[in-house]
Amino acid sequence: MNTTQIQADLLKNKVALVTGAGRGIGRACTEALAAAGARVIAVDLSQADLDSLKECCPALIDTWQEDVTADAFYLKIEALSRLDILINNAGMNKPQAFTEVDNEILSAMLKLNVEAAFRTAQCATRVMLRENIEGSIINMSSQMGHVGSPSRTVYCMTKHAIEGLTKAMAVELAPHGIRVNAIAPTFVETPMTKPMFEEPVFRKFVMDRIPLGRIGQVEDVAEAVLFLASSRSSMITGDSLKVDGGWTAQ
Ligand SMILES: NC(=O)c1ccc[n+]([C@@H]2O[C@H](COP(=O)([O-])OP(=O)(O)OC[C@H]3O[C@@H](n4cnc5c(N)ncnc54)[C@H](OP(=O)(O)O)[C@@H]3O)[C@@H](O)[C@H]2O)c1
């Protein structure tokens, strides 16, 4: 992303961890956090993607090639001596008609979008509590955490779960000064949505429902992440910031 407009000391001395950082939204968030001065631990399955990401800010980006659904990853988070910001971003979607949903896809999506997000947030919180850090946790939800849509029963179910997790964490952790918020983007052009947008009928379906008249870009989400990660949002917790061009306002 174009990081020239970002205030270079906004997150100076902060340590952030971003899951699913190799591509798409997570990659843009990592670049933005580093441009704002944070040291960022970028987590992804693909070492090649992590290597190319690190080139943008070698001094500020550490890379972990880890599977966020694996116990080894959770142990590694808990071993951190400092963590101020979690961008709990890794997620997947395989749209299928409700009656055709494949059991393996159902399990994989629950595992990554819900269970891994829960356990990642849990381990990050343990570090913040142990080290007395008033951190900011940002769970990557979706507009599909607020509404329904065809062929998205599993995805909507998982993102509604993320919205509930965010609210309950926010209430429980507020006495410790830990803020927990969600970001709920509309359709954003990323490798995940690329195959969807290759279908002209689907592209029109999406465009017809975004009042601002454009598909989201990863930079739109990264800007929201910077806001919620920084002290500029110090009175905001338990919220879901919709970056949806008006989709859910209708
Ligand atoms: N794009 C959208 O329109 C949109 C809209 C609303 C919300 N979101 C949410 O935003 C988040 C990111 O979406 P995206 O579109 O940027 O997705 P993406 O382009 O598919 O990127 C996801 C990244 O997560 C990584 N990843 C997947 N499984 C992993 C695992 N088990 N362990 C570690 N890393 C893993 C992927 O690595 P590999 O490439 O190596 O598999 C990839 O780099 C998701 O939670 C998604 O639900 C997206």
The ligand as an SDF file (V2000), in Angstrom:
LIG
                    3D

 48 52  0  0  0  0  0  0  0  0999 V2000
  -11.4070   -9.9550    0.9640 N   0  0  0  0  0  0  0  0  0  0  0  0
  -12.6120   -9.6440    1.3960 C   0  0  0  0  0  0  0  0  0  0  0  0
  -13.5000   -9.2780    0.6020 O   0  0  0  0  0  0  0  0  0  0  0  0
  -12.9400   -9.6800    2.8500 C   0  0  0  0  0  0  0  0  0  0  0  0
  -14.0980   -9.0110    3.2740 C   0  0  0  0  0  0  0  0  0  0  0  0
  -14.4260   -9.0360    4.6330 C   0  0  0  0  0  0  0  0  0  0  0  0
  -13.6170   -9.7050    5.5240 C   0  0  0  0  0  0  0  0  0  0  0  0
  -12.4910  -10.3500    5.0800 N   0  0  0  0  0  0  0  0  0  0  0  0
  -11.6890  -11.0630    6.0650 C   0  0  0  0  0  0  0  0  0  0  0  0
  -10.3890  -10.5090    6.0720 O   0  0  0  0  0  0  0  0  0  0  0  0
   -9.4440  -11.5290    6.3870 C   0  0  0  0  0  0  0  0  0  0  0  0
   -8.3690  -11.5960    5.3060 C   0  0  0  0  0  0  0  0  0  0  0  0
   -8.9980  -11.8300    4.0640 O   0  0  0  0  0  0  0  0  0  0  0  0
   -8.1980  -11.7360    2.6870 P   0  0  0  0  0  0  0  0  0  0  0  0
   -9.2200  -11.5070    1.6320 O   0  0  0  0  0  0  0  0  0  0  0  0
   -7.0410  -10.8260    2.8150 O   0  0  0  0  0  0  0  0  0  0  0  0
   -7.7050  -13.2680    2.5570 O   0  0  0  0  0  0  0  0  0  0  0  0
   -6.5510  -13.9210    1.6320 P   0  0  0  0  0  0  0  0  0  0  0  0
   -6.2650  -13.0420    0.4700 O   0  0  0  0  0  0  0  0  0  0  0  0
   -6.9990  -15.3250    1.3780 O   0  0  0  0  0  0  0  0  0  0  0  0
   -5.3110  -13.9280    2.6080 O   0  0  0  0  0  0  0  0  0  0  0  0
   -5.3840  -14.6970    3.7740 C   0  0  0  0  0  0  0  0  0  0  0  0
   -3.9910  -14.9300    4.2890 C   0  0  0  0  0  0  0  0  0  0  0  0
   -4.1150  -15.7810    5.4350 O   0  0  0  0  0  0  0  0  0  0  0  0
   -3.1870  -16.8250    5.3210 C   0  0  0  0  0  0  0  0  0  0  0  0
   -3.6370  -18.0150    5.9970 N   0  0  0  0  0  0  0  0  0  0  0  0
   -4.6970  -18.7960    5.6850 C   0  0  0  0  0  0  0  0  0  0  0  0
   -4.7650  -19.8420    6.5140 N   0  0  0  0  0  0  0  0  0  0  0  0
   -3.7330  -19.7230    7.3820 C   0  0  0  0  0  0  0  0  0  0  0  0
   -3.2570  -20.5030    8.4660 C   0  0  0  0  0  0  0  0  0  0  0  0
   -3.8770  -21.6440    8.8250 N   0  0  0  0  0  0  0  0  0  0  0  0
   -2.1680  -20.0950    9.1290 N   0  0  0  0  0  0  0  0  0  0  0  0
   -1.5120  -18.9650    8.7650 C   0  0  0  0  0  0  0  0  0  0  0  0
   -1.9080  -18.1810    7.7460 N   0  0  0  0  0  0  0  0  0  0  0  0
   -3.0050  -18.5620    7.0580 C   0  0  0  0  0  0  0  0  0  0  0  0
   -3.0770  -17.0830    3.8410 C   0  0  0  0  0  0  0  0  0  0  0  0
   -1.8670  -17.7570    3.5970 O   0  0  0  0  0  0  0  0  0  0  0  0
   -1.6450  -18.6220    2.2580 P   0  0  0  0  0  0  0  0  0  0  0  0
   -1.8150  -17.6810    1.1450 O   0  0  0  0  0  0  0  0  0  0  0  0
   -0.2720  -19.1500    2.3870 O   0  0  0  0  0  0  0  0  0  0  0  0
   -2.7190  -19.6760    2.2980 O   0  0  0  0  0  0  0  0  0  0  0  0
   -3.1210  -15.6660    3.2780 C   0  0  0  0  0  0  0  0  0  0  0  0
   -1.8520  -15.0760    3.2400 O   0  0  0  0  0  0  0  0  0  0  0  0
  -10.2390  -12.8230    6.5580 C   0  0  0  0  0  0  0  0  0  0  0  0
  -10.5470  -13.0240    7.9260 O   0  0  0  0  0  0  0  0  0  0  0  0
  -11.5010  -12.5350    5.7740 C   0  0  0  0  0  0  0  0  0  0  0  0
  -12.5830  -13.2990    6.2130 O   0  0  0  0  0  0  0  0  0  0  0  0
  -12.1420  -10.3460    3.7680 C   0  0  0  0  0  0  0  0  0  0  0  0
  1  2  1  0
  2  3  2  0
  2  4  1  0
  4  5  1  0
  4 48  2  0
  5  6  2  0
  6  7  1  0
  7  8  2  0
  8  9  1  0
  8 48  1  0
  9 10  1  0
  9 46  1  0
 10 11  1  0
 11 12  1  0
 11 44  1  0
 12 13  1  0
 13 14  1  0
 14 15  2  0
 14 16  1  0
 14 17  1  0
 17 18  1  0
 18 19  2  0
 18 20  1  0
 18 21  1  0
 21 22  1  0
 22 23  1  0
 23 24  1  0
 23 42  1  0
 24 25  1  0
 25 26  1  0
 25 36  1  0
 26 27  1  0
 26 35  1  0
 27 28  2  0
 28 29  1  0
 29 30  1  0
 29 35  2  0
 30 31  1  0
 30 32  2  0
 32 33  1  0
 33 34  2  0
 34 35  1  0
 36 37  1  0
 36 42  1  0
 37 38  1  0
 38 39  2  0
 38 40  1  0
 38 41  1  0
 42 43  1  0
 44 45  1  0
 44 46  1  0
 46 47  1  0
M  CHG  2   8   1  16  -1
M  END
$$$$
